[in-house]
Structure formats: structure tokens, C-alpha cells
Amino acid sequence: MQNEEFISEITKFKNVVDNFLLNKNIIDNKEKEKFLKELEKTRYNLFNKADIQNKYLQDKIDFINKEYKAILKNDILKITIPEVLPKYKNVSNYAYKNIMMNTAKSTEKYSGLFKDNLTFVLIIVHENQSNMDIDNKYVKPIVDALVIQGVIKDDNINNMFYMVLGKNDTIKPYTEVFVMDAKYMIDWIENLQNMF
């Protein structure tokens, strides 16, 4: 049954590709965007089907993007995401799920790490863009992945807070995430408040 669903998903996307190539001389940016969304949707659906299959079969499919990495050093969890974070206005359900799913998979062995602590999450977006609007970046899939995997207990104000920094320093965009005990930031915040 799983193989049939897998092939069906690929066949649907083959029709999208064939149609795109058939009309390649009249393709505009709107059509390209539509095609890329279909690609993202297909990729997510295939990963999801593989994930379901992995729960029930001994012969597992390893589909996680190997460029997603998570390492723990000095009680700080560093996650590398080899993707551009989508903008709020351009976010698709599939882009969100792709980042969330791969981030969750890469942090699997760190489940429970910050479960009982107030946690600070620093997100650094590296792009080749000098006028990046950092407040337009959609960070929710990262935080949701940490909650789903149990790295942090919840994303409410009692459990975590975060900061996003943008850097115009790379040709190939990527994102770094640092998850740590909030004590690293609390003293600095309190000192800042006391100045006023």
C-alpha cells in the first residue's frame, strides 16, 4: 500500500513537470512560483509517507536532509538549517513542515534537554542581502520543532523567549539556531532594565 501511495505522489508531480515543460515558452514568474510550491508539497508528502512507513517497517527509509545538523557543546544546542527561512507573506504549509520536520529529526537525541528550564533561542539568518527585513522571517517552524521533539517544554512565555539576528555574510543562505538556558540572557536583561 505504501509503495502505491509513493508512486501515486510521484506520478502526480510528473504530470505537473510535464505540463511545465510543455508550456516552457510561456512560463512567467507566477507559474514558476506555483511550480515551486508543488515541488515543496510533493517533497513534504513523500517525506511524510516515508515517515509513516518507518513507524511500521524494519527496513527504514533514511530521508532526513543530512545538512540539518544539531550538536551540543557547553550546554548549548546548535542547530544548522541549510534553508532560507520563508517570509511571512510567502510562507507555504509545505515549506513550514519541511523545515519543522527536518529540524525535529536532527534534534531527536536532545529530547528533554531544556524541558524544565526557561530557555533562550537565538536564531541567526545568514543571507546575501544587505537590506534584509529580519522581522519578516518566519521562525515558527524552528520553535515548533523544538517543542515537538521535546527539546523545550512549550513555546509559551513561561518556557522560552527568542531573538532573531540577520547577517549579510554568505552567498549560500543558511540559518543557525542556538538553544540555551535563559540564565545566559536574564542577567543582561535585568541590568538593562535597572539602567532606567
N, C-alpha and C positions, 0 to 999 in steps of 0.2 A: 504493500500500500504506500509506504513512504517513497519508494522509488518512482511510483506512478505520479505522485504529487510533485516530486522533484522535477521529473521530466515535463510535466504539465506546465510548471512555472517557467522552465527554460523555453518551452515551445511558445508560450505567450509572449515572452520577451523577444524571441526570434522574429515573431510577426511584427513587433514594434521596430526592430532593427531593419528588417526587410522594407517596411514602409518608409522608414527614414532614408534608406539608401535609394529607394525608388524615386523619392522626391528631393534628392540632394541638391538639385539645381535651384530649388525654390525655398530652401530652408532659411528661415530668419531666426533671430535670437530667441524669440518666444518659443519656436519649435524646438530649438536646441535645449532651452530650459526644461521644456516638457519632457524631452527625451532623457535628460539627466535625472529628472525626478523619477521617471520609470525605471531607470537603471538602479537608482538608490532603493526604490521599492522592491525590485526583483532581488537585489542583493540581500536586503533585510529578510525577505520572505524565505530565501534559500537558507540563510543562516538560522532562521527560526525553525525551519523544518529539520535542519541538521541537529539543532539543539534538542528538539523533541526526540529525535531518533536516538541521540546519545543517552537519554534517560532510560531507554528500554533495551538497548542492544549492547553486547560486549564489545563488538567491533565499532569503536567510536570514530567519528569524523572530527579531525582537528581543523577547525576553521577560523580560530581567532587570528586577528591581524597581529603578526609577530612583532610589528613595530610599536605596538602598545606595550609599554613596559612599566613595571612597578617594582621599586626597591626600597628597603628600609635601612636607614643609616642614622645613627644617633637619635633614635626615637622619632624620626621624621620620615614620613612616607612620601616618596617622589614618584609621580606618575607621568610618563611621557605619552602624549597623544599626537600621532602623526597626521593630524587633520586640522583643517581650518574650522574654527568654531563658527557655526552658522549665525547670521544676523537675525535678530528678532523678526524682521519683516520678511525674511526669506526662508525661515525655518520650515522644514517639512517633517512630518511624523517619522519618516524613514531615516533622515539624517540624524534626528534626535535619537532614535532607537539604535542606530548603528554605533554612535559614539557611546551611548549609555551601555550597550551590551558588551562592547569591546573593553570599555573601562572596567566594568564589573568583572569580566572574566580575568583581566590582568591583575586585579586586586584580590582574587579569590582566597589566596593563602593568608591574607591580612584581616580576614573577617574577625570582628570583635576587638580589633586593635584599640580603637578610641571609643568604644561603646559607652563607657560610663563617664567620660570626660567632656567638658566643654572644649570644643575643637575649633581651631582656626584653619581655614583653607585659603591658600594663596594660589591664584591662577594667573600664569604669565602667558600671554598670547604673543607669539613671535611671528611677524609678518614682514613683507617687503612693501610697506605702505606708511608713508610719513604722516599722513593725516587720518589715521585710523580713529574711528569713533568707538572707543572701548566700551562705552555704555550700551552700544548696540549688539554686543556679543552675547550669544545665548549660552549661558553657563549651566543651565538646569540639568542637561544630561550627565554632567560630571558629578554634581551633588547627588542626583538621584541614584547614580551607580554606586556611590559610596554608601548610601542608605540601603539599597537593595542587597548589596554584598555584606552589610552589617559592619562595615569599617567604622561608620559612625552610627549612633543610635537613631537619630532623626535629624531633619533639617530645620527644626523649629529653633527659636531664639534661645531655648534652654540647652541646646546641644551643639550648635555651631554658628559661626559667622565667617564671612569671607571677604576677600579683596581681589580685584582684577587689575592687572598691570599690563599695558601694551608696550611692545618693543618693536621698533623698525630696524631689525638687525639680521634678517635672513632672506635668502632667495626662496627657499622651500619652507612654507609655513608649517608651524607645529605649535603645540601647547604643552606647557609644563604645569603640573599641579603639585603643591607641597601641602601635605596634611600633617598637622602637629597639634600638640596640646596647646590650649589657648594661653597658658601661662607665658608663652613667648611674647604675646602681644598685650596682655592685660596691664602689666606694669606701665608700659609705654602709653597706653590709652589713659590710664589713671593719672599719670604725670601730666599729660596734655590737658586733661580736664582741670587739674589743680592750678595750671598756669592762669586760668581765667577765674 
